């Protein structure tokens, strides 16, 4: 791109000018939006969130300690949705299921999951940060957060939401 003998500082400066110019030309619209405590920046064809401004909210459909932040879409409506769940160390979720397939990525911690209607510690499978798996919506599952865990869940709505295998495990029905 550059001839030999050109000052290296000038080369770096020209590369920087080119990158900035392309960004200004190719990013026609930039706007910021805040929804549910998340700052989203929409630039052209993508949406970005800033984890520093993420506001985790208690998840009423789970026992105390689990928190949620919605990233994209609405699980109760048609279309793609994404949210993150945060669980403290030693958090256990009893057997439950969803009516839809979900794609799950472990972002932080050690997350254990077992498939079945009854919790069986010998049937747990370990997933560490970076792991990705898909769970069939009709498959009952139980989970355990060995450490503090953050997972990202992506699916396609509308979803029927979480259903507990044993109704007595559902915190929404307790008073």
C-alpha positions in Angstrom: 0.0 0.0 0.0 2.8 2.4 0.8 6.1 2.9 -0.9 9.4 2.1 0.9 11.1 5.1 2.5 7.8 6.7 3.7 7.9 7.8 7.3 6.3 5.1 9.6 4.5 7.8 11.6 2.9 9.1 8.4 1.8 5.6 7.5 0.1 5.1 10.8 -1.6 8.5 10.6 -2.9 7.8 7.1 -4.2 4.4 8.2 -6.0 6.0 11.1 -7.5 8.7 8.9 -8.7 6.0 6.5 -10.4 3.9 9.3 -12.1 7.0 10.8 -13.3 8.1 7.3 -14.7 4.7 6.5 -16.5 4.6 9.9 -18.1 8.0 9.2 -19.2 7.0 5.7 -20.5 3.5 6.6 -22.2 4.4 9.9 -25.0 6.6 8.7 -27.0 6.5 12.0 -25.9 6.3 15.5 -28.4 6.5 18.4 -28.6 5.6 22.0 -31.5 4.0 23.8 -32.1 2.9 27.4 -34.6 0.1 28.1 -34.9 -1.7 31.4 -31.6 -0.3 32.7 -29.6 -1.3 29.6 -27.9 1.3 27.5 -28.1 0.1 23.9 -26.2 1.8 21.0 -27.7 1.2 17.6 -25.2 1.8 14.8 -26.4 1.0 11.3 -27.3 -2.7 11.3 -26.3 -3.8 14.8 -27.3 -3.3 18.5 -24.7 -3.2 21.2 -25.1 -3.2 25.0 -22.7 -2.0 27.6 -22.2 -4.4 30.6 -21.1 -1.5 32.8 -24.6 -0.1 32.7 -26.5 -3.3 32.8 -29.2 -3.4 35.6 -29.9 -6.9 36.8 -33.4 -7.5 38.1 -34.8 -10.2 40.3 -36.5 -13.1 38.3 -39.9 -13.7 39.9 -40.3 -17.1 38.2 -37.2 -18.5 40.0 -36.3 -18.8 43.7 -34.5 -15.8 45.3 -31.0 -15.1 44.1 -31.4 -15.4 40.3 -31.3 -12.2 38.3 -32.1 -11.4 34.7 -31.4 -8.7 32.2 -33.1 -8.6 28.8 -30.8 -8.0 25.9 -33.1 -8.2 22.9 -36.7 -8.9 21.9 -39.5 -10.1 24.1 -39.9 -13.8 24.9 -43.7 -13.4 25.0 -43.9 -12.1 21.4 -43.0 -13.7 18.1 -39.4 -13.3 17.1 -35.9 -13.8 18.4 -35.1 -12.9 22.1 -32.0 -12.9 24.2 -31.5 -12.5 27.9 -28.9 -13.2 30.5 -29.3 -14.9 33.8 -27.0 -14.5 36.8 -26.9 -17.0 39.7 -24.9 -16.9 42.9 -22.6 -19.7 43.9 -24.4 -22.9 45.0 -27.7 -21.8 43.4 -29.9 -24.8 42.5 -32.8 -24.9 40.2 -35.3 -27.7 40.5 -36.6 -29.7 37.5 -38.3 -27.4 35.0 -38.9 -27.0 31.3 -39.8 -24.6 28.6 -42.0 -25.3 25.6 -39.3 -24.1 23.2 -35.8 -25.0 22.3 -33.2 -22.7 23.8 -29.5 -22.0 22.9 -27.4 -21.4 26.0 -23.9 -20.0 26.3 -22.1 -20.0 29.6 -20.4 -16.6 30.0 -19.0 -16.9 33.5 -18.5 -19.7 36.0 -19.2 -23.4 36.3 -22.7 -24.4 35.4 -24.1 -27.9 35.8 -27.2 -29.2 34.1 -29.0 -32.6 34.2 -31.9 -33.8 32.1 -34.8 -35.6 33.8 -37.9 -35.1 36.0 -36.0 -35.9 39.2 -32.8 -34.2 40.4 -29.9 -36.7 40.2 -26.5 -35.3 41.1 -24.8 -38.2 39.4 -26.4 -37.1 36.1 -25.1 -33.5 36.1 -23.0 -32.4 33.2 -20.4 -29.6 33.7 -20.2 -26.6 31.4 -17.6 -23.9 32.0 -17.3 -20.4 30.6 -17.4 -20.4 26.8 -19.5 -23.6 26.6 -22.5 -23.6 24.3 -25.4 -26.1 24.2 -29.0 -26.4 23.0 -31.8 -27.8 25.2 -35.0 -29.1 23.7 -37.9 -27.3 25.2 -39.8 -30.4 26.2 -36.8 -31.8 28.1 -37.1 -31.3 31.8 -33.8 -30.1 33.3 -32.3 -29.2 36.6 -29.3 -27.0 37.2 -26.7 -26.0 39.7 -24.3 -23.1 39.7 -21.1 -24.3 41.3 -19.7 -20.8 41.3 -21.3 -17.5 40.4 -22.7 -18.1 36.9 -23.9 -15.9 34.1 -25.5 -17.6 31.1 -27.0 -16.1 27.9 -30.2 -17.6 26.6 -31.4 -17.2 23.0 -34.6 -18.5 21.7 -37.6 -17.8 19.4 -40.8 -16.5 20.9 -43.5 -16.6 21.8 -42.4 -18.7 24.7 -44.7 -20.3 27.3 -42.2 -19.5 30.0 -40.8 -21.7 32.7 -42.9 -24.6 33.9 -41.8 -26.5 37.0 -42.2 -30.3 37.0 -43.4 -30.2 40.6 -45.8 -27.2 41.1 -44.6 -26.9 44.7 -41.2 -25.7 43.4 -42.7 -22.7 41.6 -42.0 -19.5 43.7 -44.8 -17.7 41.9 -47.4 -19.9 43.7 -46.0 -19.5 47.2 -47.2 -16.7 49.5 
